[in-house]
Amino acid sequence: MARFKKEKSGDLPAISTASMPDIIFMLLFFFMVTTTMREVTLKVRNTMPEATEVQKLEKKALVSFIYIGPPYQSNLYGTESRIQLNDSFRTVADIAEFIYTEREARVEADRPLLTTSLKVDREVKMGVVTDVKQELRKVGAFKINYSTRKKAAKSQD
Amino acid sequence: MARKVPEINAGSMADISFLLLIFFLVTTTMDVDSGIVRRLPPPPDPTAETPDVKERNVFNVLVNKSDRLFVESRWGDISTLRAEAKEFLANPGNREDLPEKKLETIPFLGEYPVSKGIISLKNDRGTSYDMYIQVQNELTAAVNELRDELSRQKFGVKFSELSQEYTDAIQKAIPMSISEAEPEDIGGTK
């Protein structure tokens, strides 16, 4: 009798959660290694077009980004495509200064290797992009990269 | 004798690490930056004369404001653009209306007829960026496929798997000759 009672008594033993921190830390390290810090807060929509013939951007530290697209807060900023440099809306005239500051921030040896990555929304009209490209030509930032998402190459033949 | 040291309660450790994890999830991005790489030409020199390029050496691609293609003075289509560009650049049958070739000595390849063809791309201010990228993509694909074919034929491997000096040789044999026309409303005179 007593033996039966002993087995029935007490609640279920608590499940040990001791390994939970380890698991989460593992996840955390995974994320820390595979991701990069977000640099700017996007103020423009940025759905990039897809392309198959893409190349990876080699050195992230040598890339400056120009974002072009319709603003998110269209009630405040309208629906016309805007240019975003760093964290604020700018005009084409500000691009030269932006490129100069980007250049100043780099080591002398790296300056000719600077790439400008154009992150342009797919619905933007080419007029704005052409203006930006002309401006980049004027300041001598010739290496550019049209940022796109990678589309799986359709099988030829 | 030796008293057991009471265990430290590690119950909140999971919460702390969760917090850190969520912080990283929010502040970081995972996307790898990739895109189509281009080199812009330096600004035109007003004193320099425009180089004389023969009509047969230029492949004109125009995109209008309603995203329609105009290839070599005919309506074109994005699905056939790649093949057309390839045929133009390679000129397999040595046709009279397709670009001339110039024999050049290239390391590893020997004498190779390098095409003088140039693809000239022009777009309207109203062209959508998506269409522009599609066109750029098809033209790049044409060049890349030609390079791939030559690489397979000469070295038996894909272009992307070649070592640096072979890559340079192929790039010399099949140059990436895509030029963009000067925009008309800027720099007025042209």
Chai-1 contact restraints between the chains, C-beta under 6 A:
chainA,res_idxA,chainB,res_idxB,connection_type,confidence,min_distance_angstrom,max_distance_angstrom,comment,restraint_id
A,M20,B,A14,contact,1.0,0.0,6.0,A-B,restraint_1
A,P21,B,M13,contact,1.0,0.0,6.0,A-B,restraint_2
A,P21,B,A14,contact,1.0,0.0,6.0,A-B,restraint_3
A,P21,B,S17,contact,1.0,0.0,6.0,A-B,restraint_4
A,I24,B,S17,contact,1.0,0.0,6.0,A-B,restraint_5
A,I24,B,F18,contact,1.0,0.0,6.0,A-B,restraint_6
A,I24,B,L21,contact,1.0,0.0,6.0,A-B,restraint_7
A,F25,B,S17,contact,1.0,0.0,6.0,A-B,restraint_8
A,L27,B,L21,contact,1.0,0.0,6.0,A-B,restraint_9
A,L28,B,S17,contact,1.0,0.0,6.0,A-B,restraint_10
A,L28,B,L20,contact,1.0,0.0,6.0,A-B,restraint_11
A,L28,B,L21,contact,1.0,0.0,6.0,A-B,restraint_12
A,F31,B,F24,contact,1.0,0.0,6.0,A-B,restraint_13
A,M32,B,F24,contact,1.0,0.0,6.0,A-B,restraint_14
A,T35,B,T28,contact,1.0,0.0,6.0,A-B,restraint_15
A,T35,B,M30,contact,1.0,0.0,6.0,A-B,restraint_16
A,M37,B,T28,contact,1.0,0.0,6.0,A-B,restraint_17
A,R38,B,T27,contact,1.0,0.0,6.0,A-B,restraint_18
A,R38,B,T29,contact,1.0,0.0,6.0,A-B,restraint_19
A,P49,B,D130,contact,1.0,0.0,6.0,A-B,restraint_20
A,P49,B,I133,contact,1.0,0.0,6.0,A-B,restraint_21
A,A51,B,I36,contact,1.0,0.0,6.0,A-B,restraint_22
A,A51,B,I133,contact,1.0,0.0,6.0,A-B,restraint_23
A,A51,B,N137,contact,1.0,0.0,6.0,A-B,restraint_24
A,E53,B,N137,contact,1.0,0.0,6.0,A-B,restraint_25
A,E53,B,T140,contact,1.0,0.0,6.0,A-B,restraint_26
A,E53,B,A141,contact,1.0,0.0,6.0,A-B,restraint_27
A,E53,B,N144,contact,1.0,0.0,6.0,A-B,restraint_28
A,V54,B,S34,contact,1.0,0.0,6.0,A-B,restraint_29
A,V54,B,G35,contact,1.0,0.0,6.0,A-B,restraint_30
A,Q55,B,V37,contact,1.0,0.0,6.0,A-B,restraint_31
A,K56,B,S34,contact,1.0,0.0,6.0,A-B,restraint_32
A,L57,B,D33,contact,1.0,0.0,6.0,A-B,restraint_33
A,V120,B,Y129,contact,1.0,0.0,6.0,A-B,restraint_34
A,R122,B,Y129,contact,1.0,0.0,6.0,A-B,restraint_35
A,R122,B,D130,contact,1.0,0.0,6.0,A-B,restraint_36
A,V124,B,Y129,contact,1.0,0.0,6.0,A-B,restraint_37
A,K125,B,G126,contact,1.0,0.0,6.0,A-B,restraint_38
A,M126,B,N123,contact,1.0,0.0,6.0,A-B,restraint_39
A,M126,B,R125,contact,1.0,0.0,6.0,A-B,restraint_40
A,M126,B,T127,contact,1.0,0.0,6.0,A-B,restraint_41
A,M126,B,Y132,contact,1.0,0.0,6.0,A-B,restraint_42
A,G127,B,R125,contact,1.0,0.0,6.0,A-B,restraint_43
A,T130,B,P183,contact,1.0,0.0,6.0,A-B,restraint_44
A,Q134,B,I186,contact,1.0,0.0,6.0,A-B,restraint_45
A,R137,B,L40,contact,1.0,0.0,6.0,A-B,restraint_46
A,R137,B,P43,contact,1.0,0.0,6.0,A-B,restraint_47
A,K138,B,P43,contact,1.0,0.0,6.0,A-B,restraint_48
A,F142,B,R39,contact,1.0,0.0,6.0,A-B,restraint_49
A,F142,B,L40,contact,1.0,0.0,6.0,A-B,restraint_50
A,I144,B,R38,contact,1.0,0.0,6.0,A-B,restraint_51
A,I144,B,L40,contact,1.0,0.0,6.0,A-B,restraint_52
A,N145,B,G35,contact,1.0,0.0,6.0,A-B,restraint_53
A,N145,B,V37,contact,1.0,0.0,6.0,A-B,restraint_54
A,Y146,B,G35,contact,1.0,0.0,6.0,A-B,restraint_55
A,Y146,B,I36,contact,1.0,0.0,6.0,A-B,restraint_56
A,S147,B,G35,contact,1.0,0.0,6.0,A-B,restraint_57
A,T148,B,G35,contact,1.0,0.0,6.0,A-B,restraint_58
A,T148,B,I133,contact,1.0,0.0,6.0,A-B,restraint_59
A,K150,B,S34,contact,1.0,0.0,6.0,A-B,restraint_60
